[in-house]
Amino acid sequence: MKFRPLHDRVLIRRVDSEEKTVGGIIIPDTAQEKPMEGEVVAAGPGARNEEGVIQPLEVKAGDRVLFGKWSGTEVKLEGEELIIMKESDIMGVLV
């Protein structure tokens, strides 16, 4: 992919959610919520602190992360729906 986020921005691909509930009920696409879990596709170099030094990001390409339901900006790159958000919108990395 030919996209490089700037500063403390991160490019994320949503991970598909389960289409069934625990009880086995199949949820139609129209009733499903968008997943709040994704994979980092690309990350910027980091943000500058008060002294002007670049603080590197804690996430890197390939990390699985959790983020807020309304976080980021949805974009379509090369036919794929992705999200661009600041690193501060990410709640944590799944290990």
Secondary structure, 3 states (H helix, E strand, C coil): CCCCCCCCEEEEEECCCCCECCCCCECCHHHCCCCCEEEEEEECCCEECCCCCEECCCCCCCCEEEECCCCCEEEEECCEEEEEEEHHHEEEEEC
